[in-house]
Every structure is written in C-alpha cells, then in structure tokens.
Amino acid sequence: RNASRQGKPITQLDKGSPSPSSTTHSDMPITQRRPSLRNGRCSAASTRVSFQEPMKVADSAKATTAKLPMWRAEWDAVHAKGDCPYPPHPPRKYQWLPCTNSGPILNAIGLLMWVPLGIVVFCVSLFLNLWTWFIAYTYHGGAHGLAASTTLPLSNRIIRKLFSLVDVCNVTELPKPWDEAKAKQAFDAFRVRNGFAEEEARILVTTIPDTVLKPEVWHKYRMTDLASTAKVHYVHVLTAPSKTFVVGYTNFRDFDGTSCFNLIKGFVATYYDGEAPLVRPTVGSPELDLRLDTENEELKKKLGALPALRCAVGTSYTMAVQYGRWLLSRELFDAFGCASPECCSVIESLSLEETAKMTAALKARKLKPFAHLMTTSAEAAKSVPKKYQVERPILLTQVSCQSRYYMPKVERNVCGNWLIGLGTRPTLDELSSESWASKFYTGLIEHIESFSGNAAWSFINQTVYGMSGYRANPRKIFWFNNYGLRSMHEGAGGVTYHWAPTYSVATYFLVCCVCVDGRMCITISSSVVPQGELQKAVEHMKKMLIESAGGEALTTSEARIGLKAASFAAKLRRRTERSCAKLRRSSFAAATFGGAAL
C-alpha cells in the first residue's frame, strides 16, 4: 500500500517499504484460521497464538513420552538436542482420539456389520449421486459445463472442507545465505502480485547456526500447520551464515503438490530477480485465466451423461464396500485429518553424480524413472518387518489436468489444484516388479493422453460428484508421487526440495519423489511403519536406486553381465506375470478397487 501511494510498482522489491505479511518473534499475536483442537474439543485459550511463545522442548518431550511408542520418543529426543529452533507455534492438534487403532472387538463388530452397513451406504450414496447427476446434466451442462465454469476441477464443499484440514509441508535447502529484509520484501512482492491478502499469506524469518541440518528441520517443522499463521500459505525462512532453509506450509484445499513447489519457486525467483512472477490464475483475469478446452469435441463426448451415470453407480458400490467395512473403525477418522502421532517421515537425496549415473543407466535399459522409483519404493516397503507390511495396498497416483485439458497452454509453473487420482489394487510383489510398474505407467499415460479409462472416470467423479477419493482406511494406501524434472532459479545455486503432508495425514506408504536442479529428492511418510524402520527402508531405497540402475558399477564388465542377466530374467518374469494377472483380477475388480473411485 505504501509503495502504491509513492507511485512505485508493487511487485518490485523496495528496500524502504515495509512488509505487512512478514512477521518476527517480536510481532503481535495473530488470529489463527481455525481453533486448536484437543481430543476433538476447541481450546479457547489457543485461539490466539503468539510468536513470542515457542514450543518448549522439555515440556513436549515429557508430554509425548508417556503417549508415544519409545521409538518415536527417542527420535524426538535426538532432534531435540539439535540447534534448530522448534516452530514458534505448536500444532493445533497432535491426536484427536485417545486410541490409535481398532482393537479386536471393534474389528469383529466391523466385519459382522459390513454387509448391512454396506447396503445402507450404497442406497444413500446412489440416491445422492443420481440426484446430483440429474441437476448437473439438466441445469449446468454436465461435467463439461461444470469444469469449464472455473479454472480447475473443484470438489464439493464437504470434500474441500476435509482437504482444508490437510497442509502440505516442504523444505527447500539453498546453499547460499539470504538477507532477512530482502526475503521479507520479496515475499510481500510475490504475495501482492498473486492476489493473496495479508491474512492469507505470511512469512517469518529466523536466524540459525550453520550446524543445523536438513533432517532436523524437516522433523521439527512438519509437526506444525497453518492454524496459527495464515489461511492459505505460510513461509518460514531459516537463515544461516552459509545456507538457507525455506519451509513452506500450504493449504491442500487450494493447492496441489505441484503448486506448492511453484509457490516456493516463485518466491525464490522474486528474491533473485526483484520481479514477482504471476503464477495464480483467476477467473476473468486478462493476464492468466485457465479454462477447460471447449473446442475439443472428443472431450465433450467422453464427459457425457451416460459415462457420468455409470460413474454414479460404480462410485456408490465402491463407497459401500469401503465404508461398510470401516464405518465403525478408528481408522476411518484418519480420513478426516485425525492421524495418530505415529505418523512418521524420512527424507533422503541423491547427489548430482549419483542422479546422473542413475539416469544414464535407466536410459540404457529403456526403463522409465516412474517405474524404477515405484519398484524401489515398493522394495523399501518390503524391507520392513512383516507386521508393518500391507500385502495388498491401494495404489494411488495423481495426474494433473492443467497442461493437458486446460487452455491456454502454459508451462506448469502455475498454482491451483488440477489433480485427479488414478490407481489400482496390486500386491507388494507386483509393485516391486519392473514389468508390472512399466505396464501400469504405459496404461496411465494412455488414459491421460486419450482421456479415457480411469482418467475420464476420475475427472467426472471429481467434477460432478465432488469426490476425489472414497478410501475409508487410509492406512491401506500406497500413495506414489513422481514429479519428474523441476528447477529453481539458477541464482539459488542448486537446491534440494522435500515435501509431504504434515502429521495430519495417515497412509501406509506415501512416496514423494522429484528431481530438482539435477538432484533426486525422496520423502517417504507412513503411519504404519515406525520411524526407525522407515529410516532403514529409505536408506535401502537410496541404495537400490543407485545399484539396481547400474550406478557406479556400470564401468565394470561384471555389472554389464549382471544387467543383461537381469534384463533376461525380467522378460521371463513379465511373461509369467502377464498370464497370472489375467487370472487374478477381472476388469470389473480392477475398476471397483482401482481408479474408478479415486
């Protein structure tokens, strides 16, 4: 506002102008977006949180040691000794319910009530879906008309409310120090350029010593959320003499994982260029407004009334199967942001040299990185003790509609939520098979490019019925994300980037992979596998990423012979698995437990 009064461009950095969205430890308390919840009840005393009252490590350790398994308490104690300060605002909750798992009695009741509850859920869901289908295709132009009316495929208000309980956390490490005042000014310029109000986006800058390492930052900062900071986007910059950590929190209701990366990328670019890029499309904006391609007649045909009607019935059936079984379970509440404190996370990254060798080896074998990352992450899941394994998980992947179905065609540097879910129900052995993963990837690309199969089903499901997932027990989900090649501003000097939902999200295995500035970055979270075992699994995955792709051994003749033998064995295994897969699952079962309901 001061810059505009002086006739200066608001998006340009001005060292003399204040930063209304920035905060420091001496700032006044701000009102949080939603009240703190403890065991499901609002805490009136915590509706305002001051940055002057950081989380006390000793008190936190005493409070959690009695509740959490020892492996988690020990892990917290290790990082508590580090030099990285805890976030100056505690999480709004740690656990809503006193129990973390369904006991044998509750499980027995759930099995007995599966069929009657499933029938009730099916009838209710089918009625609501048919009524929604009638209204959508009678008054709103169906799936195509609804999608064309906004910049992205929105879910209904109930699901968006549930999504608002989830925050995506990311940590970016830059090998260069940042100036605190310049960081605040850059953030304010970026915020104003992209239409964020002061209460929607905020920044906090803290000075740290060089002894602080990235794993400690990730462990401490993923245990907080947006509640006491901002409504949509919050950035905490940790500046050290030789490096900088940029920690971001973004509301999943408004932005998907790619958009969370782009928000940080735009902020970093603003810091180095002095000019804020426009990355947030809005309806009616002359500069950036994305709409569904209305000229594509084939797209309109595949979003017709008959496919949507089939989707209504299939979705109702899947809801009946899922919620009929888990409606009376503790695990159901995980879907409402009530994950237990056992939700753990580990980060790892490959160096420039390691990533380059892995990429070269994959090209030589004509193996897609998507398939390789999926199989190695599945092998990591199989490396943990049997009691922490889910033999037949729900595979969930997500694809973006923005660059494929929305106009005008722009680079994927924009921010929104264009994701639709795709997946199936494999076994862990299938997930760890390169032939199975390659076949799944080929089918995935075919469905996306032709807008057919599960891609069309999921788009209709989300746009018309407002749902992007019906999973009643998230602890069965193997959530796999591969964001491919990404880059930050060259002035940053090459960064590493890790992201995942905060403590409020529960999954069996949540794998997030991205290659940023030539470095492969891996983040794996789980509410099933303990922290210590998860750490070993991620280390095992890193080792496999290098060794199974050739890695350092590519220069020896023994490795070449081994690769040829592995290729021959893969061909034999592919033929066997292809025939077995036809017998194991019918197309109806794949549609029922796969992407049809995602």
FIPA-796368 format. One line per field, with one value per residue (C-alpha): residue number from 1; residue in one letter; x, y, z. Coordinates in steps of 0.05 Angstrom, whole numbers, plus 5000, padded with zeros to 4 digits. Layout:
BEGIN
num = c(NUM/...);
residu = c(a/...);
px = c(X/...);
py = c(Y/...);
pz = c(Z/...);
! end
This chain:
BEGIN
num = c(1/2/3/4/5/6/7/8/9/10/11/12/13/14/15/16/17/18/19/20/21/22/23/24/25/26/27/28/29/30/31/32/33/34/35/36/37/38/39/40/41/42/43/44/45/46/47/48/49/50/51/52/53/54/55/56/57/58/59/60/61/62/63/64/65/66/67/68/69/70/71/72/73/74/75/76/77/78/79/80/81/82/83/84/85/86/87/88/89/90/91/92/93/94/95/96/97/98/99/100/101/102/103/104/105/106/107/108/109/110/111/112/113/114/115/116/117/118/119/120/121/122/123/124/125/126/127/128/129/130/131/132/133/134/135/136/137/138/139/140/141/142/143/144/145/146/147/148/149/150/151/152/153/154/155/156/157/158/159/160/161/162/163/164/165/166/167/168/169/170/171/172/173/174/175/176/177/178/179/180/181/182/183/184/185/186/187/188/189/190/191/192/193/194/195/196/197/198/199/200/201/202/203/204/205/206/207/208/209/210/211/212/213/214/215/216/217/218/219/220/221/222/223/224/225/226/227/228/229/230/231/232/233/234/235/236/237/238/239/240/241/242/243/244/245/246/247/248/249/250/251/252/253/254/255/256/257/258/259/260/261/262/263/264/265/266/267/268/269/270/271/272/273/274/275/276/277/278/279/280/281/282/283/284/285/286/287/288/289/290/291/292/293/294/295/296/297/298/299/300/301/302/303/304/305/306/307/308/309/310/311/312/313/314/315/316/317/318/319/320/321/322/323/324/325/326/327/328/329/330/331/332/333/334/335/336/337/338/339/340/341/342/343/344/345/346/347/348/349/350/351/352/353/354/355/356/357/358/359/360/361/362/363/364/365/366/367/368/369/370/371/372/373/374/375/376/377/378/379/380/381/382/383/384/385/386/387/388/389/390/391/392/393/394/395/396/397/398/399/400/401/402/403/404/405/406/407/408/409/410/411/412/413/414/415/416/417/418/419/420/421/422/423/424/425/426/427/428/429/430/431/432/433/434/435/436/437/438/439/440/441/442/443/444/445/446/447/448/449/450/451/452/453/454/455/456/457/458/459/460/461/462/463/464/465/466/467/468/469/470/471/472/473/474/475/476/477/478/479/480/481/482/483/484/485/486/487/488/489/490/491/492/493/494/495/496/497/498/499/500/501/502/503/504/505/506/507/508/509/510/511/512/513/514/515/516/517/518/519/520/521/522/523/524/525/526/527/528/529/530/531/532/533/534/535/536/537/538/539/540/541/542/543/544/545/546/547/548/549/550/551/552/553/554/555/556/557/558/559/560/561/562/563/564/565/566/567/568/569/570/571/572/573/574/575/576/577/578/579/580/581/582/583/584/585/586/587/588/589/590/591/592/593/594/595/596/597/598);
residu = c(r/n/a/s/r/q/g/k/p/i/t/q/l/d/k/g/s/p/s/p/s/s/t/t/h/s/d/m/p/i/t/q/r/r/p/s/l/r/n/g/r/c/s/a/a/s/t/r/v/s/f/q/e/p/m/k/v/a/d/s/a/k/a/t/t/a/k/l/p/m/w/r/a/e/w/d/a/v/h/a/k/g/d/c/p/y/p/p/h/p/p/r/k/y/q/w/l/p/c/t/n/s/g/p/i/l/n/a/i/g/l/l/m/w/v/p/l/g/i/v/v/f/c/v/s/l/f/l/n/l/w/t/w/f/i/a/y/t/y/h/g/g/a/h/g/l/a/a/s/t/t/l/p/l/s/n/r/i/i/r/k/l/f/s/l/v/d/v/c/n/v/t/e/l/p/k/p/w/d/e/a/k/a/k/q/a/f/d/a/f/r/v/r/n/g/f/a/e/e/e/a/r/i/l/v/t/t/i/p/d/t/v/l/k/p/e/v/w/h/k/y/r/m/t/d/l/a/s/t/a/k/v/h/y/v/h/v/l/t/a/p/s/k/t/f/v/v/g/y/t/n/f/r/d/f/d/g/t/s/c/f/n/l/i/k/g/f/v/a/t/y/y/d/g/e/a/p/l/v/r/p/t/v/g/s/p/e/l/d/l/r/l/d/t/e/n/e/e/l/k/k/k/l/g/a/l/p/a/l/r/c/a/v/g/t/s/y/t/m/a/v/q/y/g/r/w/l/l/s/r/e/l/f/d/a/f/g/c/a/s/p/e/c/c/s/v/i/e/s/l/s/l/e/e/t/a/k/m/t/a/a/l/k/a/r/k/l/k/p/f/a/h/l/m/t/t/s/a/e/a/a/k/s/v/p/k/k/y/q/v/e/r/p/i/l/l/t/q/v/s/c/q/s/r/y/y/m/p/k/v/e/r/n/v/c/g/n/w/l/i/g/l/g/t/r/p/t/l/d/e/l/s/s/e/s/w/a/s/k/f/y/t/g/l/i/e/h/i/e/s/f/s/g/n/a/a/w/s/f/i/n/q/t/v/y/g/m/s/g/y/r/a/n/p/r/k/i/f/w/f/n/n/y/g/l/r/s/m/h/e/g/a/g/g/v/t/y/h/w/a/p/t/y/s/v/a/t/y/f/l/v/c/c/v/c/v/d/g/r/m/c/i/t/i/s/s/s/v/v/p/q/g/e/l/q/k/a/v/e/h/m/k/k/m/l/i/e/s/a/g/g/e/a/l/t/t/s/e/a/r/i/g/l/k/a/a/s/f/a/a/k/l/r/r/r/t/e/r/s/c/a/k/l/r/r/s/s/f/a/a/a/t/f/g/g/a/a/l);
px = c(5000/5057/5091/5028/5020/5091/5078/5123/5106/5080/5113/5183/5227/5234/5283/5250/5179/5151/5128/5058/5056/5123/5128/5184/5189/5171/5107/5039/4997/4954/4887/4893/4850/4818/4819/4864/4832/4849/4814/4761/4746/4762/4813/4792/4860/4894/4852/4907/4980/5039/5105/5137/5120/5159/5146/5184/5225/5228/5153/5138/5183/5151/5081/5095/5139/5081/5036/5081/5119/5191/5219/5183/5201/5274/5272/5243/5296/5352/5328/5311/5386/5399/5409/5348/5293/5224/5169/5145/5074/5053/5009/4934/4929/4971/4917/4842/4824/4853/4861/4904/4880/4817/4821/4799/4729/4717/4745/4698/4638/4660/4664/4596/4564/4600/4542/4484/4523/4546/4474/4455/4515/4501/4429/4445/4504/4466/4408/4454/4495/4434/4404/4470/4475/4404/4418/4486/4464/4398/4418/4494/4517/4542/4614/4639/4598/4617/4691/4690/4660/4723/4798/4804/4762/4734/4707/4645/4645/4647/4709/4743/4730/4764/4821/4829/4848/4910/4971/5029/5097/5160/5233/5280/5354/5393/5470/5472/5454/5395/5386/5327/5300/5305/5269/5210/5206/5209/5153/5110/5120/5103/5042/5013/5028/4988/4929/4940/4911/4955/4919/4924/5000/5053/5128/5172/5248/5294/5369/5401/5473/5508/5505/5431/5419/5361/5334/5327/5290/5243/5228/5212/5174/5128/5095/5061/5009/4977/4930/4968/4999/4958/4897/4929/5004/5059/5134/5187/5257/5315/5379/5448/5517/5528/5458/5384/5323/5256/5200/5131/5061/5004/4931/4914/4844/4870/4936/4963/5034/5059/5030/5064/5130/5112/5096/5165/5196/5162/5184/5256/5254/5227/5284/5337/5303/5268/5206/5149/5120/5045/5030/4959/4904/4837/4771/4765/4837/4865/4935/4924/4857/4856/4793/4775/4785/4715/4736/4752/4691/4721/4729/4656/4634/4674/4643/4572/4512/4518/4591/4572/4513/4558/4606/4549/4532/4605/4623/4565/4585/4657/4634/4590/4649/4697/4653/4611/4675/4708/4650/4656/4732/4784/4820/4761/4779/4846/4809/4785/4854/4857/4921/4955/5022/5054/5055/5129/5170/5241/5278/5337/5371/5420/5479/5487/5535/5491/5429/5466/5491/5422/5390/5442/5433/5357/5363/5409/5358/5300/5266/5223/5243/5170/5172/5241/5222/5157/5192/5248/5199/5158/5222/5235/5165/5180/5245/5209/5186/5124/5079/5087/5071/5006/5008/4954/4955/4913/4960/4943/4976/4955/4960/4950/4897/4925/4975/4931/4859/4861/4873/4914/4974/5024/5083/5069/5092/5021/4986/4919/4892/4884/4899/4856/4870/4887/4906/4892/4898/4963/5004/5070/5105/5072/5091/5164/5163/5193/5150/5086/5105/5124/5058/5020/5057/5042/4968/4969/4998/4949/4889/4914/4931/4867/4824/4796/4791/4805/4826/4756/4723/4762/4751/4676/4676/4711/4676/4604/4601/4654/4694/4767/4774/4730/4782/4755/4820/4880/4928/4920/4942/5008/5009/5062/5082/5136/5141/5197/5246/5238/5283/5292/5323/5395/5417/5399/5459/5423/5373/5342/5267/5226/5151/5096/5031/5041/5028/4952/4954/4957/4979/5013/5068/5069/5126/5144/5200/5224/5289/5305/5365/5394/5386/5336/5299/5258/5208/5171/5119/5079/5030/5041/5117/5155/5206/5267/5244/5223/5293/5323/5273/5290/5365/5351/5313/5370/5419/5375/5365/5439/5456/5397/5402/5475/5505/5579/5586/5569/5643/5657/5644/5613/5559/5543/5536/5491/5448/5439/5420/5371/5341/5332/5301/5255/5229/5213/5180/5140/5110/5092/5062/5021/4986/4977/4948/4892/4872/4880/4837/4779/4768/4708/4751/4804/4751/4720/4783/4824/4820/4744/4733/4794);
py = c(5000/5048/5032/5046/5114/5132/5112/5051/4984/4940/4878/4908/4899/4963/4961/5021/4994/4953/4881/4875/4799/4788/4772/4764/4739/4807/4814/4818/4753/4738/4704/4633/4606/4552/4539/4488/4420/4374/4308/4337/4398/4470/4503/4575/4592/4573/4612/4664/4643/4689/4681/4700/4633/4578/4505/4481/4420/4394/4400/4369/4310/4297/4301/4255/4203/4173/4170/4152/4088/4091/4092/4157/4188/4170/4200/4265/4267/4261/4320/4360/4364/4399/4473/4484/4520/4490/4527/4585/4558/4488/4444/4454/4381/4320/4269/4278/4210/4172/4107/4099/4032/3990/3933/3861/3872/3933/3896/3837/3884/3917/3851/3830/3896/3900/3876/3913/3978/3969/3964/4027/4065/4042/4064/4133/4144/4122/4168/4228/4213/4204/4269/4305/4275/4299/4370/4374/4350/4386/4455/4461/4429/4365/4351/4393/4454/4450/4442/4499/4548/4550/4550/4480/4418/4433/4382/4395/4437/4379/4349/4417/4426/4360/4380/4444/4401/4379/4422/4406/4419/4428/4444/4475/4479/4532/4531/4607/4654/4702/4772/4775/4843/4825/4758/4794/4845/4790/4751/4813/4830/4758/4758/4822/4803/4738/4767/4739/4781/4795/4744/4691/4691/4706/4699/4690/4697/4666/4664/4595/4570/4530/4467/4458/4402/4389/4325/4362/4419/4370/4331/4391/4433/4381/4374/4442/4472/4536/4544/4598/4632/4643/4619/4594/4598/4608/4610/4604/4624/4599/4637/4611/4640/4592/4566/4579/4535/4556/4519/4524/4506/4507/4491/4428/4455/4507/4480/4412/4387/4416/4484/4482/4474/4531/4578/4567/4572/4638/4665/4645/4676/4741/4743/4738/4775/4830/4818/4775/4725/4714/4641/4643/4642/4674/4673/4732/4754/4785/4761/4689/4652/4578/4544/4474/4465/4479/4466/4393/4355/4288/4314/4335/4266/4230/4274/4258/4238/4162/4156/4200/4155/4093/4131/4146/4072/4049/4102/4083/4010/4027/4071/4014/3966/4014/4048/3987/3955/4014/4057/4033/4035/4082/4083/4119/4182/4184/4206/4268/4293/4254/4216/4187/4213/4151/4186/4187/4215/4209/4249/4229/4255/4234/4276/4306/4250/4195/4222/4229/4157/4131/4169/4145/4073/4078/4106/4048/3999/4038/4039/4099/4134/4129/4053/4049/4095/4056/3988/4011/4045/3980/3942/3991/3975/3901/3910/3927/3872/3834/3862/3931/3909/3913/3856/3884/3960/4010/4043/4116/4162/4231/4266/4339/4362/4432/4422/4371/4394/4468/4528/4568/4521/4548/4519/4481/4539/4559/4545/4513/4442/4404/4335/4274/4207/4143/4076/4002/3947/3908/3864/3887/3836/3867/3937/3915/3885/3928/3896/3908/3981/3994/3966/4007/4070/4056/4048/4111/4153/4123/4141/4212/4228/4198/4220/4150/4095/4116/4187/4204/4166/4203/4271/4261/4234/4296/4348/4323/4286/4328/4269/4252/4193/4145/4109/4096/4067/4110/4063/4016/4068/4065/4137/4147/4215/4227/4299/4288/4343/4410/4470/4531/4598/4589/4642/4595/4552/4485/4465/4403/4401/4354/4356/4315/4326/4344/4299/4303/4253/4178/4128/4061/4089/4159/4166/4235/4238/4298/4314/4387/4420/4352/4321/4266/4282/4229/4236/4177/4182/4128/4120/4044/4036/4062/4118/4074/4022/4076/4106/4039/4030/4097/4082/4016/4051/4100/4043/4007/4069/4071/3997/3968/4021/4007/4065/4064/3992/4009/4015/3942/3882/3844/3896/3894/3819/3827/3877/3830/3773/3818/3840/3767/3749/3809/3785/3716/3746/3794/3737/3698/3757/3777/3710/3708/3777/3758/3702/3742/3802/3815/3882/3893/3882/3929/3983/3971/3974/4017/4087/4083/4111/4154);
pz = c(5000/5016/4951/4912/4945/4924/4852/4855/4824/4880/4850/4851/4912/4952/5010/5042/5042/5100/5092/5120/5111/5146/5220/5270/5341/5367/5328/5359/5362/5302/5299/5273/5218/5259/5334/5365/5376/5432/5434/5388/5431/5417/5463/5475/5504/5440/5391/5390/5386/5397/5362/5428/5458/5422/5436/5497/5480/5552/5563/5496/5510/5577/5548/5490/5522/5560/5499/5441/5426/5450/5381/5367/5434/5424/5354/5381/5435/5384/5344/5407/5421/5355/5344/5301/5339/5342/5305/5348/5345/5367/5324/5332/5350/5359/5364/5366/5395/5454/5414/5352/5325/5324/5374/5361/5388/5344/5284/5296/5301/5236/5199/5225/5204/5137/5094/5128/5133/5061/5037/5074/5047/4977/4978/5008/4962/4899/4915/4925/4863/4819/4844/4832/4763/4745/4769/4736/4667/4667/4690/4689/4624/4656/4674/4616/4635/4708/4693/4642/4692/4736/4728/4757/4772/4841/4890/4931/4994/5042/5010/5004/5079/5092/5047/5087/5147/5108/5099/5052/5083/5043/5060/5008/5024/4986/4991/4998/5055/5049/5073/5122/5099/5026/5038/5071/5015/4962/4996/5002/4928/4908/4954/4925/4853/4861/4897/4967/5024/5084/5127/5072/5064/5116/5126/5187/5184/5237/5243/5256/5262/5207/5250/5233/5183/5137/5171/5236/5203/5168/5231/5274/5224/5194/5262/5256/5208/5183/5242/5278/5218/5155/5118/5054/5051/5103/5094/5149/5126/5167/5150/5167/5150/5092/5074/5078/5091/5063/5098/5068/5091/5041/5048/5007/4995/4947/4921/4900/4909/4844/4862/4930/4893/4845/4903/4932/4863/4850/4918/4905/4835/4865/4914/4860/4802/4841/4797/4822/4771/4764/4780/4806/4753/4769/4733/4685/4693/4629/4648/4670/4666/4651/4626/4602/4527/4499/4427/4438/4416/4435/4506/4509/4485/4539/4592/4570/4612/4602/4627/4686/4702/4702/4746/4796/4803/4807/4857/4902/4900/4919/4976/5001/5001/5034/5086/5100/5126/5161/5184/5256/5259/5289/5222/5190/5228/5193/5131/5170/5189/5254/5242/5303/5329/5298/5230/5213/5156/5128/5074/5031/4968/4915/4895/4825/4806/4834/4799/4733/4736/4754/4697/4647/4669/4663/4593/4574/4599/4568/4636/4656/4722/4744/4741/4773/4831/4842/4845/4890/4938/4940/4955/5011/5038/5034/5073/5138/5186/5163/5218/5186/5115/5077/5028/4981/4987/4949/4898/4890/4839/4816/4749/4732/4682/4675/4618/4582/4583/4601/4556/4542/4543/4593/4630/4694/4737/4756/4822/4834/4844/4779/4806/4794/4825/4788/4815/4825/4878/4867/4914/4942/4898/4836/4858/4864/4794/4739/4686/4725/4741/4668/4644/4695/4673/4599/4614/4657/4601/4551/4594/4606/4534/4505/4564/4571/4624/4695/4675/4647/4705/4758/4725/4723/4793/4820/4776/4781/4847/4881/4906/4891/4938/4977/5018/5087/5114/5091/5126/5067/5015/4979/4954/4900/4872/4820/4798/4747/4729/4763/4773/4817/4800/4778/4827/4884/4865/4862/4915/4946/4957/5001/5011/5042/5080/5153/5213/5200/5141/5150/5097/5094/5049/5019/4969/4941/4890/4850/4813/4827/4795/4778/4847/4863/4927/4964/5020/5050/5104/5139/5197/5197/5195/5257/5249/5258/5208/5160/5163/5145/5088/5057/5062/5028/4973/4961/4956/4906/4864/4851/4849/4812/4758/4746/4785/4799/4775/4703/4687/4701/4656/4714/4721/4647/4650/4711/4675/4616/4663/4699/4633/4610/4678/4673/4605/4633/4694/4650/4610/4673/4709/4647/4646/4721/4723/4676/4722/4786/4771/4725/4693/4739/4801/4775/4763/4831/4873/4827/4798/4788/4858/4865);
! end
